[in-house]
Amino acid sequence: MAEETTRLDMRIAISKISDKQQVFGFASIVEKDGEEVVDLQNDTISIEELEKAAYNFVVKSRQAGKNHSEIGTNIGTLIESFVFTKEKQEQLGVDIGKIGWWVGFQINDADTWDSIKKGELRAFSIGGKAKRVEVLGDG
């Protein structure tokens, strides 16, 4: 029997736009203020799985898309990536109240940059495929 995979989608607001055509923000947040974050499809992701996905993206892609398409067309390139785990925050002596993946992208496409500045593209959205696993009770 083949494993069923589900498309994941989570949108998180862009935190900073610079005049250098760079955007920064969380690509995904798995926990905020001690509470697990549930995405639009009522799914969650563990920090361990998010960390694996983030590192895979850094190694194999680093390319921005637009609305989950046009990937590899020079829309933008990853310029910053950091997975804020509890352990890393402890080592840094900070508590940002969130556990997740922070990213920055250099936007190369003029039309995409205009859409970001106009507020038409307001959030990062990660996509992927995952095996859906039902979690019962307290996990």
N, CA, C and O atoms as CSV, one atom per row, in Angstrom:
chain,resi,resn,atom,element,x,y,z
A,1,MET,N,N,0.839,-1.179,0.000
A,1,MET,CA,C,0.000,0.000,0.000
A,1,MET,C,C,0.886,1.245,0.000
A,1,MET,O,O,1.780,1.363,0.838
A,2,ALA,N,N,0.656,2.151,-0.905
A,2,ALA,CA,C,1.463,3.366,-1.018
A,2,ALA,C,C,1.121,4.337,0.110
A,2,ALA,O,O,-0.033,4.446,0.525
A,3,GLU,N,N,2.149,5.041,0.600
A,3,GLU,CA,C,1.922,6.043,1.634
A,3,GLU,C,C,1.233,7.254,1.023
A,3,GLU,O,O,1.582,7.684,-0.076
A,4,GLU,N,N,0.267,7.796,1.729
A,4,GLU,CA,C,-0.436,8.982,1.275
A,4,GLU,C,C,0.355,10.212,1.688
A,4,GLU,O,O,0.786,10.330,2.835
A,5,THR,N,N,0.540,11.122,0.747
A,5,THR,CA,C,1.201,12.370,1.084
A,5,THR,C,C,0.204,13.501,0.915
A,5,THR,O,O,-0.727,13.417,0.114
A,6,THR,N,N,0.411,14.537,1.668
A,6,THR,CA,C,-0.463,15.695,1.660
A,6,THR,C,C,0.363,16.934,1.386
A,6,THR,O,O,1.466,17.076,1.914
A,7,ARG,N,N,-0.157,17.834,0.565
A,7,ARG,CA,C,0.515,19.099,0.290
A,7,ARG,C,C,0.339,20.005,1.495
A,7,ARG,O,O,-0.773,20.155,2.002
A,8,LEU,N,N,1.417,20.607,1.955
A,8,LEU,CA,C,1.390,21.518,3.097
A,8,LEU,C,C,1.499,22.946,2.603
A,8,LEU,O,O,2.184,23.212,1.616
A,9,ASP,N,N,0.838,23.860,3.275
A,9,ASP,CA,C,0.897,25.268,2.902
A,9,ASP,C,C,0.730,26.103,4.160
A,9,ASP,O,O,-0.245,25.940,4.894
A,10,MET,N,N,1.683,26.997,4.411
A,10,MET,CA,C,1.587,27.881,5.555
A,10,MET,C,C,2.035,29.264,5.104
A,10,MET,O,O,3.081,29.399,4.470
A,11,ARG,N,N,1.262,30.279,5.422
A,11,ARG,CA,C,1.603,31.650,5.047
A,11,ARG,C,C,1.911,32.455,6.305
A,11,ARG,O,O,1.143,32.449,7.267
A,12,ILE,N,N,3.055,33.152,6.278
A,12,ILE,CA,C,3.476,33.967,7.409
A,12,ILE,C,C,3.892,35.330,6.860
A,12,ILE,O,O,4.637,35.410,5.883
A,13,ALA,N,N,3.418,36.383,7.481
A,13,ALA,CA,C,3.650,37.746,7.004
A,13,ALA,C,C,5.138,38.068,6.890
A,13,ALA,O,O,5.952,37.647,7.712
A,14,ILE,N,N,5.463,38.820,5.857
A,14,ILE,CA,C,6.817,39.327,5.684
A,14,ILE,C,C,7.068,40.359,6.782
A,14,ILE,O,O,6.240,41.242,7.005
A,15,SER,N,N,8.203,40.251,7.467
A,15,SER,CA,C,8.497,41.131,8.595
A,15,SER,C,C,9.205,42.416,8.196
A,15,SER,O,O,8.997,43.461,8.812
A,16,LYS,N,N,10.042,42.342,7.165
A,16,LYS,CA,C,10.838,43.510,6.809
A,16,LYS,C,C,11.062,43.527,5.311
A,16,LYS,O,O,11.352,42.500,4.696
A,17,ILE,N,N,10.923,44.714,4.734
A,17,ILE,CA,C,11.231,44.928,3.326
A,17,ILE,C,C,12.288,46.025,3.293
A,17,ILE,O,O,12.091,47.084,3.890
A,18,SER,N,N,13.397,45.794,2.612
A,18,SER,CA,C,14.449,46.799,2.555
A,18,SER,C,C,14.460,47.458,1.177
A,18,SER,O,O,13.886,46.939,0.220
A,19,ASP,N,N,15.116,48.598,1.098
A,19,ASP,CA,C,15.232,49.283,-0.187
A,19,ASP,C,C,16.244,48.604,-1.111
A,19,ASP,O,O,16.482,49.071,-2.224
A,20,LYS,N,N,16.837,47.506,-0.648
A,20,LYS,CA,C,17.792,46.735,-1.452
A,20,LYS,C,C,17.116,45.583,-2.180
A,20,LYS,O,O,17.793,44.686,-2.684
A,21,GLN,N,N,15.772,45.597,-2.242
A,21,GLN,CA,C,14.988,44.513,-2.828
A,21,GLN,C,C,15.194,43.210,-2.064
A,21,GLN,O,O,15.343,42.139,-2.652
A,22,GLN,N,N,15.198,43.330,-0.749
A,22,GLN,CA,C,15.349,42.181,0.134
A,22,GLN,C,C,14.148,42.112,1.072
A,22,GLN,O,O,13.664,43.135,1.558
A,23,VAL,N,N,13.674,40.890,1.319
A,23,VAL,CA,C,12.562,40.674,2.243
A,23,VAL,C,C,12.982,39.639,3.283
A,23,VAL,O,O,13.730,38.707,2.987
A,24,PHE,N,N,12.487,39.822,4.505
A,24,PHE,CA,C,12.868,38.969,5.621
A,24,PHE,C,C,11.639,38.626,6.449
A,24,PHE,O,O,10.699,39.415,6.540
A,25,GLY,N,N,11.653,37.464,7.039
A,25,GLY,CA,C,10.572,37.076,7.935
A,25,GLY,C,C,10.609,35.587,8.211
A,25,GLY,O,O,11.494,34.876,7.736
A,26,PHE,N,N,9.649,35.127,8.977
A,26,PHE,CA,C,9.555,33.701,9.268
A,26,PHE,C,C,8.896,32.990,8.097
A,26,PHE,O,O,7.819,33.385,7.648
A,27,ALA,N,N,9.539,31.950,7.606
A,27,ALA,CA,C,8.947,31.102,6.573
A,27,ALA,C,C,7.947,30.155,7.209
A,27,ALA,O,O,6.954,29.786,6.582
A,28,SER,N,N,8.199,29.755,8.453
A,28,SER,CA,C,7.313,28.850,9.165
A,28,SER,C,C,7.553,29.006,10.661
A,28,SER,O,O,8.686,29.170,11.113
A,29,ILE,N,N,6.466,28.950,11.415
A,29,ILE,CA,C,6.545,28.989,12.873
A,29,ILE,C,C,5.844,27.746,13.396
A,29,ILE,O,O,4.686,27.495,13.061
A,30,VAL,N,N,6.535,26.973,14.212
A,30,VAL,CA,C,5.931,25.744,14.751
A,30,VAL,C,C,5.392,25.944,16.170
A,30,VAL,O,O,4.542,25.185,16.636
A,31,GLU,N,N,5.896,26.972,16.845
A,31,GLU,CA,C,5.427,27.245,18.205
A,31,GLU,C,C,5.531,28.735,18.475
A,31,GLU,O,O,6.525,29.378,18.136
A,32,LYS,N,N,4.473,29.280,19.101
A,32,LYS,CA,C,4.482,30.695,19.472
A,32,LYS,C,C,3.986,30.809,20.903
A,32,LYS,O,O,2.915,30.311,21.248
A,33,ASP,N,N,4.785,31.476,21.733
A,33,ASP,CA,C,4.447,31.659,23.153
A,33,ASP,C,C,4.079,30.336,23.824
A,33,ASP,O,O,3.148,30.273,24.627
A,34,GLY,N,N,4.825,29.279,23.482
A,34,GLY,CA,C,4.637,27.978,24.095
A,34,GLY,C,C,3.499,27.153,23.515
A,34,GLY,O,O,3.282,26.023,23.954
A,35,GLU,N,N,2.769,27.680,22.546
A,35,GLU,CA,C,1.636,26.976,21.945
A,35,GLU,C,C,1.990,26.509,20.536
A,35,GLU,O,O,2.592,27.252,19.761
A,36,GLU,N,N,1.613,25.278,20.212
A,36,GLU,CA,C,1.836,24.724,18.884
A,36,GLU,C,C,1.031,25.518,17.855
A,36,GLU,O,O,-0.126,25.858,18.101
A,37,VAL,N,N,1.638,25.812,16.704
A,37,VAL,CA,C,0.967,26.539,15.632
A,37,VAL,C,C,0.352,25.534,14.665
A,37,VAL,O,O,1.004,24.576,14.251
A,38,VAL,N,N,-0.909,25.763,14.309
A,38,VAL,CA,C,-1.638,24.912,13.372
A,38,VAL,C,C,-1.819,25.699,12.074
A,38,VAL,O,O,-2.228,26.860,12.105
A,39,ASP,N,N,-1.511,25.063,10.917
A,39,ASP,CA,C,-1.589,25.780,9.639
A,39,ASP,C,C,-3.012,25.805,9.079
A,39,ASP,O,O,-3.951,25.340,9.725
A,40,LEU,N,N,-3.158,26.349,7.883
A,40,LEU,CA,C,-4.466,26.522,7.260
A,40,LEU,C,C,-5.177,25.203,6.967
A,40,LEU,O,O,-6.401,25.174,6.840
A,41,GLN,N,N,-4.424,24.121,6.859
A,41,GLN,CA,C,-5.023,22.806,6.599
A,41,GLN,C,C,-5.194,22.006,7.897
A,41,GLN,O,O,-5.447,20.802,7.869
A,42,ASN,N,N,-5.051,22.697,9.033
A,42,ASN,CA,C,-5.169,22.077,10.350
A,42,ASN,C,C,-4.043,21.079,10.613
A,42,ASN,O,O,-4.239,20.092,11.323
A,43,ASP,N,N,-2.870,21.335,10.045
A,43,ASP,CA,C,-1.699,20.480,10.226
A,43,ASP,C,C,-0.667,21.184,11.093
A,43,ASP,O,O,-0.667,22.408,11.217
A,44,THR,N,N,0.208,20.390,11.687
A,44,THR,CA,C,1.340,20.904,12.448
A,44,THR,C,C,2.606,20.252,11.900
A,44,THR,O,O,2.546,19.248,11.192
A,45,ILE,N,N,3.743,20.836,12.238
A,45,ILE,CA,C,5.027,20.249,11.860
A,45,ILE,C,C,5.942,20.351,13.068
A,45,ILE,O,O,5.926,21.349,13.787
A,46,SER,N,N,6.729,19.325,13.285
A,46,SER,CA,C,7.672,19.363,14.399
A,46,SER,C,C,8.875,20.214,14.003
A,46,SER,O,O,9.170,20.382,12.820
A,47,ILE,N,N,9.554,20.739,14.996
A,47,ILE,CA,C,10.746,21.530,14.705
A,47,ILE,C,C,11.808,20.655,14.049
A,47,ILE,O,O,12.582,21.144,13.226
A,48,GLU,N,N,11.858,19.375,14.395
A,48,GLU,CA,C,12.849,18.477,13.783
A,48,GLU,C,C,12.594,18.323,12.289
A,48,GLU,O,O,13.536,18.348,11.497
A,49,GLU,N,N,11.342,18.167,11.898
A,49,GLU,CA,C,11.000,18.029,10.474
A,49,GLU,C,C,11.193,19.350,9.735
A,49,GLU,O,O,11.656,19.361,8.595
A,50,LEU,N,N,10.838,20.466,10.382
A,50,LEU,CA,C,11.036,21.767,9.758
A,50,LEU,C,C,12.519,22.031,9.539
A,50,LEU,O,O,12.921,22.540,8.493
A,51,GLU,N,N,13.325,21.682,10.533
A,51,GLU,CA,C,14.769,21.886,10.425
A,51,GLU,C,C,15.335,21.080,9.259
A,51,GLU,O,O,16.158,21.589,8.498
A,52,LYS,N,N,14.904,19.827,9.112
A,52,LYS,CA,C,15.353,19.005,7.977
A,52,LYS,C,C,14.941,19.641,6.651
A,52,LYS,O,O,15.737,19.700,5.714
A,53,ALA,N,N,13.703,20.115,6.574
A,53,ALA,CA,C,13.211,20.735,5.340
A,53,ALA,C,C,13.982,22.015,5.029
A,53,ALA,O,O,14.318,22.273,3.873
A,54,ALA,N,N,14.262,22.813,6.052
A,54,ALA,CA,C,15.008,24.060,5.850
A,54,ALA,C,C,16.409,23.785,5.325
A,54,ALA,O,O,16.857,24.432,4.378
A,55,TYR,N,N,17.101,22.833,5.932
A,55,TYR,CA,C,18.458,22.515,5.495
A,55,TYR,C,C,18.456,21.947,4.080
A,55,TYR,O,O,19.352,22.240,3.288
A,56,ASN,N,N,17.453,21.137,3.764
A,56,ASN,CA,C,17.323,20.591,2.419
A,56,ASN,C,C,17.124,21.723,1.401
A,56,ASN,O,O,17.714,21.701,0.320
A,57,PHE,N,N,16.296,22.704,1.751
A,57,PHE,CA,C,16.068,23.849,0.863
A,57,PHE,C,C,17.361,24.637,0.645
A,57,PHE,O,O,17.671,25.034,-0.478
A,58,VAL,N,N,18.100,24.856,1.707
A,58,VAL,CA,C,19.358,25.603,1.602
A,58,VAL,C,C,20.362,24.870,0.711
A,58,VAL,O,O,21.043,25.494,-0.102
A,59,VAL,N,N,20.452,23.568,0.861
A,59,VAL,CA,C,21.412,22.783,0.094
A,59,VAL,C,C,20.992,22.604,-1.359
A,59,VAL,O,O,21.825,22.690,-2.262
A,60,LYS,N,N,19.702,22.354,-1.593
A,60,LYS,CA,C,19.273,21.938,-2.922
A,60,LYS,C,C,18.567,22.990,-3.769
A,60,LYS,O,O,18.445,22.799,-4.979
A,61,SER,N,N,18.101,24.086,-3.190
A,61,SER,CA,C,17.294,25.000,-3.994
A,61,SER,C,C,17.715,26.458,-3.849
A,61,SER,O,O,18.332,27.029,-4.748
A,62,ARG,N,N,17.381,27.042,-2.729
A,62,ARG,CA,C,17.635,28.454,-2.428
A,62,ARG,C,C,16.886,29.414,-3.340
A,62,ARG,O,O,17.154,30.615,-3.304
A,63,GLN,N,N,15.950,28.923,-4.161
A,63,GLN,CA,C,15.242,29.760,-5.111
A,63,GLN,C,C,13.826,30.085,-4.634
A,63,GLN,O,O,13.092,29.205,-4.183
A,64,ALA,N,N,13.455,31.368,-4.743
A,64,ALA,CA,C,12.098,31.796,-4.404
A,64,ALA,C,C,11.181,31.518,-5.577
A,64,ALA,O,O,11.600,31.550,-6.734
A,65,GLY,N,N,9.949,31.249,-5.271
A,65,GLY,CA,C,8.907,31.140,-6.278
A,65,GLY,C,C,7.891,32.242,-6.035
A,65,GLY,O,O,8.063,33.085,-5.156
A,66,LYS,N,N,6.848,32.219,-6.816
A,66,LYS,CA,C,5.775,33.199,-6.657
A,66,LYS,C,C,4.477,32.416,-6.640
A,66,LYS,O,O,4.092,31.816,-7.644
A,67,ASN,N,N,3.798,32.424,-5.495
A,67,ASN,CA,C,2.565,31.662,-5.329
A,67,ASN,C,C,2.758,30.184,-5.668
A,67,ASN,O,O,1.928,29.575,-6.343
A,68,HIS,N,N,3.853,29.625,-5.194
A,68,HIS,CA,C,4.188,28.202,-5.360
A,68,HIS,C,C,4.442,27.821,-6.817
A,68,HIS,O,O,4.291,26.658,-7.191
A,69,SER,N,N,4.821,28.786,-7.629
A,69,SER,CA,C,5.171,28.480,-9.018
A,69,SER,C,C,6.368,29.329,-9.421
A,69,SER,O,O,6.889,30.106,-8.621
A,70,GLU,N,N,6.788,29.179,-10.632
A,70,GLU,CA,C,7.899,29.949,-11.213
A,70,GLU,C,C,9.211,29.757,-10.455
A,70,GLU,O,O,10.095,30.611,-10.518
A,71,ILE,N,N,9.342,28.644,-9.742
A,71,ILE,CA,C,10.572,28.366,-8.999
A,71,ILE,C,C,11.682,28.079,-10.002
A,71,ILE,O,O,11.474,27.345,-10.968
A,72,GLY,N,N,12.842,28.647,-9.779
A,72,GLY,CA,C,13.969,28.457,-10.685
A,72,GLY,C,C,14.007,29.455,-11.822
A,72,GLY,O,O,14.790,29.300,-12.759
A,73,THR,N,N,13.164,30.488,-11.751
A,73,THR,CA,C,13.116,31.479,-12.829
A,73,THR,C,C,13.773,32.794,-12.429
A,73,THR,O,O,13.503,33.832,-13.033
A,74,ASN,N,N,14.631,32.757,-11.420
A,74,ASN,CA,C,15.370,33.931,-10.947
A,74,ASN,C,C,14.476,34.999,-10.325
A,74,ASN,O,O,14.807,36.184,-10.376
A,75,ILE,N,N,13.353,34.599,-9.740
A,75,ILE,CA,C,12.513,35.554,-9.015
A,75,ILE,C,C,13.263,36.077,-7.794
A,75,ILE,O,O,13.268,37.278,-7.525
A,76,GLY,N,N,13.891,35.171,-7.062
A,76,GLY,CA,C,14.623,35.567,-5.875
A,76,GLY,C,C,15.507,34.441,-5.381
A,76,GLY,O,O,15.314,33.274,-5.720
A,77,THR,N,N,16.479,34.821,-4.573
A,77,THR,CA,C,17.455,33.866,-4.053
A,77,THR,C,C,17.555,34.015,-2.544
A,77,THR,O,O,17.572,35.127,-2.016
A,78,LEU,N,N,17.620,32.895,-1.863
A,78,LEU,CA,C,17.783,32.892,-0.412
A,78,LEU,C,C,19.114,33.534,-0.040
A,78,LEU,O,O,20.158,33.162,-0.577
A,79,ILE,N,N,19.080,34.493,0.874
A,79,ILE,CA,C,20.310,35.134,1.341
A,79,ILE,C,C,20.501,34.979,2.843
A,79,ILE,O,O,21.565,35.298,3.374
A,80,GLU,N,N,19.462,34.484,3.534
A,80,GLU,CA,C,19.561,34.328,4.979
A,80,GLU,C,C,18.640,33.196,5.413
A,80,GLU,O,O,17.513,33.081,4.932
A,81,SER,N,N,19.129,32.357,6.330
A,81,SER,CA,C,18.326,31.247,6.821
A,81,SER,C,C,18.813,30.865,8.211
A,81,SER,O,O,20.005,30.649,8.430
A,82,PHE,N,N,17.866,30.785,9.152
A,82,PHE,CA,C,18.209,30.369,10.503
A,82,PHE,C,C,16.995,29.705,11.123
A,82,PHE,O,O,15.911,30.288,11.149
A,83,VAL,N,N,17.167,28.494,11.621
A,83,VAL,CA,C,16.088,27.789,12.303
A,83,VAL,C,C,16.236,28.058,13.798
A,83,VAL,O,O,17.198,27.622,14.430
A,84,PHE,N,N,15.265,28.783,14.349
A,84,PHE,CA,C,15.285,29.151,15.766
A,84,PHE,C,C,14.687,28.018,16.603
A,84,PHE,O,O,13.490,28.012,16.887
A,85,THR,N,N,15.529,27.064,16.992
A,85,THR,CA,C,15.090,26.007,17.909
A,85,THR,C,C,15.230,26.529,19.345
A,85,THR,O,O,15.876,27.551,19.576
A,86,LYS,N,N,14.629,25.830,20.297
A,86,LYS,CA,C,14.792,26.193,21.712
A,86,LYS,C,C,16.269,26.142,22.100
A,86,LYS,O,O,16.776,27.024,22.791
A,87,GLU,N,N,16.951,25.079,21.635
A,87,GLU,CA,C,18.357,24.886,22.000
A,87,GLU,C,C,19.240,26.010,21.457
A,87,GLU,O,O,20.117,26.502,22.166
A,88,LYS,N,N,19.018,26.412,20.224
A,88,LYS,CA,C,19.827,27.500,19.652
A,88,LYS,C,C,19.559,28.814,20.372
A,88,LYS,O,O,20.480,29.593,20.620
A,89,GLN,N,N,18.296,29.057,20.705
A,89,GLN,CA,C,17.975,30.290,21.421
A,89,GLN,C,C,18.647,30.309,22.797
A,89,GLN,O,O,19.149,31.344,23.234
A,90,GLU,N,N,18.651,29.158,23.475
A,90,GLU,CA,C,19.331,29.073,24.772
A,90,GLU,C,C,20.818,29.380,24.616
A,90,GLU,O,O,21.384,30.119,25.422
A,91,GLN,N,N,21.453,28.821,23.589
A,91,GLN,CA,C,22.876,29.071,23.345
A,91,GLN,C,C,23.147,30.543,23.051
A,91,GLN,O,O,24.199,31.069,23.416
A,92,LEU,N,N,22.197,31.207,22.391
A,92,LEU,CA,C,22.348,32.628,22.070
A,92,LEU,C,C,21.954,33.538,23.232
A,92,LEU,O,O,22.214,34.741,23.200
A,93,GLY,N,N,21.326,32.961,24.256
A,93,GLY,CA,C,20.887,33.755,25.400
A,93,GLY,C,C,19.670,34.612,25.078
A,93,GLY,O,O,19.515,35.701,25.631
A,94,VAL,N,N,18.806,34.129,24.188
A,94,VAL,CA,C,17.605,34.876,23.814
A,94,VAL,C,C,16.376,33.961,23.903
A,94,VAL,O,O,16.487,32.736,23.876
A,95,ASP,N,N,15.226,34.583,24.009
A,95,ASP,CA,C,13.951,33.888,23.900
A,95,ASP,C,C,13.055,34.795,23.083
A,95,ASP,O,O,12.553,35.800,23.587
A,96,ILE,N,N,12.851,34.444,21.819
A,96,ILE,CA,C,12.072,35.306,20.932
A,96,ILE,C,C,10.579,34.983,20.975
A,96,ILE,O,O,9.786,35.621,20.282
A,97,GLY,N,N,10.196,34.001,21.781
A,97,GLY,CA,C,8.785,33.658,21.904
A,97,GLY,C,C,8.244,32.847,20.744
A,97,GLY,O,O,7.046,32.570,20.682
A,98,LYS,N,N,9.116,32.463,19.824
A,98,LYS,CA,C,8.727,31.679,18.658
A,98,LYS,C,C,9.786,30.620,18.391
A,98,LYS,O,O,10.968,30.806,18.681
A,99,ILE,N,N,9.335,29.511,17.836
A,99,ILE,CA,C,10.246,28.489,17.338
A,99,ILE,C,C,9.901,28.326,15.870
A,99,ILE,O,O,8.758,28.015,15.533
A,100,GLY,N,N,10.866,28.531,14.996
A,100,GLY,CA,C,10.568,28.456,13.574
A,100,GLY,C,C,11.755,28.782,12.705
A,100,GLY,O,O,12.892,28.869,13.168
A,101,TRP,N,N,11.460,28.962,11.420
A,101,TRP,CA,C,12.497,29.167,10.391
A,101,TRP,C,C,12.415,30.581,9.851
A,101,TRP,O,O,11.422,30.965,9.232
A,102,TRP,N,N,13.470,31.358,10.091
A,102,TRP,CA,C,13.609,32.739,9.615
A,102,TRP,C,C,14.362,32.721,8.289
A,102,TRP,O,O,15.351,32.002,8.147
A,103,VAL,N,N,13.900,33.507,7.320
A,103,VAL,CA,C,14.555,33.567,6.013
A,103,VAL,C,C,14.667,35.001,5.521
A,103,VAL,O,O,13.962,35.900,5.982
A,104,GLY,N,N,15.571,35.185,4.576
A,104,GLY,CA,C,15.685,36.433,3.835
A,104,GLY,C,C,15.912,36.103,2.378
A,104,GLY,O,O,16.643,35.167,2.055
A,105,PHE,N,N,15.284,36.872,1.490
A,105,PHE,CA,C,15.438,36.652,0.056
A,105,PHE,C,C,15.816,37.946,-0.646
A,105,PHE,O,O,15.284,39.014,-0.342
A,106,GLN,N,N,16.739,37.833,-1.585
A,106,GLN,CA,C,17.041,38.905,-2.519
A,106,GLN,C,C,16.067,38.732,-3.676
A,106,GLN,O,O,16.076,37.698,-4.343
A,107,ILE,N,N,15.232,39.729,-3.919
A,107,ILE,CA,C,14.243,39.647,-4.995
A,107,ILE,C,C,14.860,40.229,-6.268
A,107,ILE,O,O,15.253,41.395,-6.313
A,108,ASN,N,N,14.933,39.390,-7.292
A,108,ASN,CA,C,15.580,39.781,-8.556
A,108,ASN,C,C,14.586,40.233,-9.621
A,108,ASN,O,O,14.960,40.948,-10.550
A,109,ASP,N,N,13.339,39.830,-9.498
A,109,ASP,CA,C,12.331,40.105,-10.516
A,109,ASP,C,C,11.596,41.414,-10.209
A,109,ASP,O,O,11.032,41.568,-9.126
A,110,ALA,N,N,11.601,42.349,-11.151
A,110,ALA,CA,C,11.010,43.672,-10.939
A,110,ALA,C,C,9.505,43.594,-10.672
A,110,ALA,O,O,9.004,44.305,-9.800
A,111,ASP,N,N,8.788,42.761,-11.389
A,111,ASP,CA,C,7.338,42.649,-11.182
A,111,ASP,C,C,7.018,42.091,-9.794
A,111,ASP,O,O,6.091,42.555,-9.131
A,112,THR,N,N,7.786,41.102,-9.365
A,112,THR,CA,C,7.581,40.540,-8.036
A,112,THR,C,C,7.888,41.580,-6.974
A,112,THR,O,O,7.153,41.703,-5.995
A,113,TRP,N,N,8.965,42.330,-7.157
A,113,TRP,CA,C,9.323,43.371,-6.193
A,113,TRP,C,C,8.211,44.414,-6.102
A,113,TRP,O,O,7.857,44.842,-5.004
A,114,ASP,N,N,7.661,44.823,-7.235
A,114,ASP,CA,C,6.551,45.782,-7.221
A,114,ASP,C,C,5.350,45.217,-6.459
A,114,ASP,O,O,4.707,45.937,-5.696
A,115,SER,N,N,5.044,43.936,-6.662
A,115,SER,CA,C,3.923,43.304,-5.962
A,115,SER,C,C,4.158,43.279,-4.457
A,115,SER,O,O,3.218,43.451,-3.681
A,116,ILE,N,N,5.390,43.070,-4.042
A,116,ILE,CA,C,5.727,43.083,-2.608
A,116,ILE,C,C,5.562,44.489,-2.052
A,116,ILE,O,O,4.950,44.668,-0.999
A,117,LYS,N,N,6.100,45.488,-2.746
A,117,LYS,CA,C,6.002,46.875,-2.266
A,117,LYS,C,C,4.560,47.360,-2.196
A,117,LYS,O,O,4.206,48.129,-1.303
A,118,LYS,N,N,3.727,46.915,-3.130
A,118,LYS,CA,C,2.314,47.316,-3.146
A,118,LYS,C,C,1.486,46.564,-2.112
A,118,LYS,O,O,0.320,46.894,-1.894
A,119,GLY,N,N,2.081,45.551,-1.472
A,119,GLY,CA,C,1.360,44.764,-0.487
A,119,GLY,C,C,0.520,43.654,-1.087
A,119,GLY,O,O,-0.281,43.033,-0.387
A,120,GLU,N,N,0.692,43.398,-2.366
A,120,GLU,CA,C,-0.036,42.305,-3.020
A,120,GLU,C,C,0.538,40.949,-2.625
A,120,GLU,O,O,-0.199,39.970,-2.509
A,121,LEU,N,N,1.822,40.893,-2.424
A,121,LEU,CA,C,2.495,39.700,-1.887
A,121,LEU,C,C,2.962,40.090,-0.490
A,121,LEU,O,O,3.941,40.821,-0.341
A,122,ARG,N,N,2.262,39.601,0.533
A,122,ARG,CA,C,2.498,40.061,1.904
A,122,ARG,C,C,3.082,39.009,2.821
A,122,ARG,O,O,3.381,39.294,3.981
A,123,ALA,N,N,3.252,37.784,2.312
A,123,ALA,CA,C,3.643,36.714,3.224
A,123,ALA,C,C,4.550,35.708,2.529
A,123,ALA,O,O,4.534,35.560,1.307
A,124,PHE,N,N,5.344,35.021,3.352
A,124,PHE,CA,C,6.078,33.860,2.876
A,124,PHE,C,C,5.125,32.678,2.933
A,124,PHE,O,O,4.252,32.617,3.798
A,125,SER,N,N,5.290,31.769,2.035
A,125,SER,CA,C,4.469,30.569,2.043
A,125,SER,C,C,5.342,29.399,1.649
A,125,SER,O,O,5.876,29.346,0.541
A,126,ILE,N,N,5.479,28.465,2.567
A,126,ILE,CA,C,6.256,27.282,2.231
A,126,ILE,C,C,5.294,26.193,1.783
A,126,ILE,O,O,4.157,26.114,2.248
A,127,GLY,N,N,5.755,25.387,0.906
A,127,GLY,CA,C,4.957,24.264,0.450
A,127,GLY,C,C,5.805,23.014,0.543
A,127,GLY,O,O,7.027,23.083,0.666
A,128,GLY,N,N,5.163,21.902,0.485
A,128,GLY,CA,C,5.904,20.657,0.536
A,128,GLY,C,C,4.953,19.492,0.544
A,128,GLY,O,O,3.737,19.662,0.459
A,129,LYS,N,N,5.505,18.323,0.646
A,129,LYS,CA,C,4.704,17.109,0.738
A,129,LYS,C,C,5.089,16.398,2.020
A,129,LYS,O,O,6.254,16.368,2.416
A,130,ALA,N,N,4.083,15.827,2.655
A,130,ALA,CA,C,4.336,15.133,3.914
A,130,ALA,C,C,3.374,13.974,4.062
A,130,ALA,O,O,2.295,13.953,3.469
A,131,LYS,N,N,3.781,13.033,4.849
A,131,LYS,CA,C,2.902,11.926,5.194
A,131,LYS,C,C,2.032,12.395,6.353
A,131,LYS,O,O,2.540,12.808,7.395
A,132,ARG,N,N,0.717,12.328,6.162
A,132,ARG,CA,C,-0.205,12.747,7.219
A,132,ARG,C,C,-0.249,11.649,8.278
A,132,ARG,O,O,-0.487,10.481,7.970
A,133,VAL,N,N,-0.015,12.043,9.530
A,133,VAL,CA,C,-0.037,11.124,10.662
A,133,VAL,C,C,-0.989,11.687,11.684
A,133,VAL,O,O,-0.823,12.825,12.122
A,134,GLU,N,N,-1.982,10.917,12.074
A,134,GLU,CA,C,-2.930,11.355,13.071
A,134,GLU,C,C,-2.275,11.303,14.437
A,134,GLU,O,O,-1.638,10.311,14.791
A,135,VAL,N,N,-2.432,12.374,15.206
A,135,VAL,CA,C,-1.888,12.451,16.554
A,135,VAL,C,C,-3.058,12.393,17.516
A,135,VAL,O,O,-3.989,13.193,17.426
A,136,LEU,N,N,-3.006,11.456,18.424
A,136,LEU,CA,C,-4.094,11.271,19.374
A,136,LEU,C,C,-3.727,11.805,20.748
A,136,LEU,O,O,-2.570,11.724,21.161
A,137,GLY,N,N,-4.698,12.346,21.449
A,137,GLY,CA,C,-4.495,12.790,22.823
A,137,GLY,C,C,-3.414,13.846,22.936
A,137,GLY,O,O,-3.425,14.844,22.215
A,138,ASP,N,N,-2.480,13.616,23.849
A,138,ASP,CA,C,-1.409,14.568,24.108
A,138,ASP,C,C,-0.194,14.319,23.238
A,138,ASP,O,O,0.909,14.737,23.592
A,139,GLY,N,N,-0.368,13.651,22.113
A,139,GLY,CA,C,0.706,13.480,21.153
A,139,GLY,C,C,1.429,12.203,21.299
A,139,GLY,O,O,2.365,11.934,20.545
